[in-house]
Amino acid sequence: MSTPDTGAPYDADAQVHLGVFYPGIGPQTVWEDAKAPDQVSPETFLRVAQTLERGLFDAFFLGDGQRVRENRGAALATDIAGRPDAITQLSALAGVTSRIGLVATQNTTYSLPVDLVRRLGSLDVLSDGRAGWNIVTTDNAWTGENFRRGGWLPHEHRYERATELVELAKEYWVAWSLADVATDARQDSWLPADRSAVIARHSDLLHATAISTVPSSKQGRPVLFQAGDSVGGRDLAARHADVVFSANNEFDAAVAYARDLRARLSAHGRSTDSLRILPGVTVIIGDTPEDADEKARWLRENAYNPHRAIAFLEHYWGQDLSAYDPDGPLPDIDPIDGELDPSRGTLAIADRTGKLDQITQWRALAAEKGLSIRQLVLEVAPNSRYLAGTAGQIADRWAYWVRHRVVDGFNVNPYHLQDSIDDLVDRLVPELQERGVYRTEYTTETLRDHLRLPAV
Ligand SMILES: Cc1cc2nc3c(=O)[nH]c(=O)nc-3n(C[C@H](O)[C@H](O)[C@H](O)COP(=O)(O)O)c2cc1C
């Protein structure tokens, strides 16, 4: 096999960095199973975080979604079922874990800047330098309707606001440290003036004036993850992120992505080693390759059962499609705008065209491959592709990927809140350790150091 051009040299000592990304209980997670634990109880998360810490994981992180999406007056069948706020949840875990990084997804489009930055800085200080922020711009107008401003901001402005917010955050978190606090109570102020300067940003998209209320943490500031794959997203990552949570987990796409991102890093004057690339992936471990494939087949069919397959299409067609046979051809009617319209999901004016283009593409794919509604959904729905194999096969593959710098590790989406996490820790981790690509103990304390990132 030829050496992939990833924009970084081969590294025989490269290590696999691992996170678990838990988006919340949705179609990709088996929650009907009797053994599946409750998705909001503190005991569930305590057990998951402690298992991952036993497995020496770099990070546990939570997705964010601030509104339940609807379908014909009920919760959309393919959406996440219930999702408490990530910072609140991770703050609870900070007290019962000691090493694992705690990463909260929070959106930059709707959040109030100083409030968000202050809460993330607080998690970082209270966890002793283990916090991360998964920066998302959030692509749906439903979320916007929760907020005073309503569904707002087209795509390009979302990244402008995100950049301004991140720049504010970076100033806010390192404004002062505990070492700056006066020990002599007779001094005029408990902070020197140059450490309590007003941090201000005023633009069409963001207004904020702040003096930081939280000291810098043991790792300086929270580690910045960025999730979003457009040019705007990649540029934000290249300018400011420490880690990208990428969606490119197929080999050729991952190689091209690594090369592109590293070129962007260089263009922004950053070293290609200052950013970690961790794509999301669902891992299915079997006793044999056939066993893993069989599990994957079952999971995929469970995730998009006939009912959910129709619900998935209704989201695009904007209307009731319950009369259509999931094992039959795609609807031949045109989509309409309405309650289920994904233009409420993406905010762009041109969405109606985008939606029609999408449907045209699906029709072509279904015609080419002879796919029914359900087969098409299994082909195109997010997270419906899995990495299935024995633990040894997956470890071999990952060792190759990290040494060739295609990625620096993975964010694994658990398909079962406990079983798939046990498999990672008890079956995959020992195989990675045997190949010398995974730590055998924590030798570092902060998330930044676990990830071998440059100091702030
Ligand atoms: C791997 C990944 C994970 C994401 N997780 C979330 C999430 O938990 N909550 C959220 O609101 N948006 C999430 N997003 C959506 C992004 O914030 C963004 O809105 C979307 O990807 C559109 O931006 P883009 O065109 O730059 O990709 C995620 C995106 C990616 C690629």
The ligand as an SDF file (V2000), in Angstrom:
LIG
                    3D

 31 33  0  0  0  0  0  0  0  0999 V2000
  -19.1680   15.5000   14.1310 C   0  0  0  0  0  0  0  0  0  0  0  0
  -20.1810   16.6060   14.3580 C   0  0  0  0  0  0  0  0  0  0  0  0
  -20.8800   16.6880   15.5700 C   0  0  0  0  0  0  0  0  0  0  0  0
  -21.8270   17.7000   15.7910 C   0  0  0  0  0  0  0  0  0  0  0  0
  -22.4990   17.7630   16.9830 N   0  0  0  0  0  0  0  0  0  0  0  0
  -23.4370   18.7350   17.1780 C   0  0  0  0  0  0  0  0  0  0  0  0
  -24.1610   18.8130   18.4160 C   0  0  0  0  0  0  0  0  0  0  0  0
  -24.0030   18.0160   19.3420 O   0  0  0  0  0  0  0  0  0  0  0  0
  -25.0710   19.8240   18.5500 N   0  0  0  0  0  0  0  0  0  0  0  0
  -25.2910   20.7470   17.5660 C   0  0  0  0  0  0  0  0  0  0  0  0
  -26.1050   21.6320   17.7580 O   0  0  0  0  0  0  0  0  0  0  0  0
  -24.6260   20.6920   16.3880 N   0  0  0  0  0  0  0  0  0  0  0  0
  -23.7220   19.7160   16.1710 C   0  0  0  0  0  0  0  0  0  0  0  0
  -23.0380   19.6560   14.9700 N   0  0  0  0  0  0  0  0  0  0  0  0
  -23.4520   20.5830   13.8840 C   0  0  0  0  0  0  0  0  0  0  0  0
  -22.5050   21.7370   13.6300 C   0  0  0  0  0  0  0  0  0  0  0  0
  -22.5410   22.6060   14.6950 O   0  0  0  0  0  0  0  0  0  0  0  0
  -22.9090   22.5530   12.4010 C   0  0  0  0  0  0  0  0  0  0  0  0
  -24.0520   23.2920   12.6740 O   0  0  0  0  0  0  0  0  0  0  0  0
  -23.2090   21.7570   11.1820 C   0  0  0  0  0  0  0  0  0  0  0  0
  -22.2380   20.7620   10.9870 O   0  0  0  0  0  0  0  0  0  0  0  0
  -23.2690   22.6910    9.9620 C   0  0  0  0  0  0  0  0  0  0  0  0
  -22.0690   23.3800    9.8110 O   0  0  0  0  0  0  0  0  0  0  0  0
  -21.0520   22.9980    8.6520 P   0  0  0  0  0  0  0  0  0  0  0  0
  -21.7500   23.3740    7.3970 O   0  0  0  0  0  0  0  0  0  0  0  0
  -19.8080   23.7840    8.8970 O   0  0  0  0  0  0  0  0  0  0  0  0
  -20.7800   21.5240    8.7370 O   0  0  0  0  0  0  0  0  0  0  0  0
  -22.0800   18.6500   14.7600 C   0  0  0  0  0  0  0  0  0  0  0  0
  -21.3540   18.5610   13.5540 C   0  0  0  0  0  0  0  0  0  0  0  0
  -20.4170   17.5740   13.3380 C   0  0  0  0  0  0  0  0  0  0  0  0
  -19.6670   17.5210   12.0260 C   0  0  0  0  0  0  0  0  0  0  0  0
  1  2  1  0
  2  3  1  0
  2 30  2  0
  3  4  2  0
  4  5  1  0
  4 28  1  0
  5  6  2  0
  6  7  1  0
  6 13  1  0
  7  8  2  0
  7  9  1  0
  9 10  1  0
 10 11  2  0
 10 12  1  0
 12 13  2  0
 13 14  1  0
 14 15  1  0
 14 28  1  0
 15 16  1  0
 16 17  1  0
 16 18  1  0
 18 19  1  0
 18 20  1  0
 20 21  1  0
 20 22  1  0
 22 23  1  0
 23 24  1  0
 24 25  2  0
 24 26  1  0
 24 27  1  0
 28 29  2  0
 29 30  1  0
 30 31  1  0
M  END
$$$$
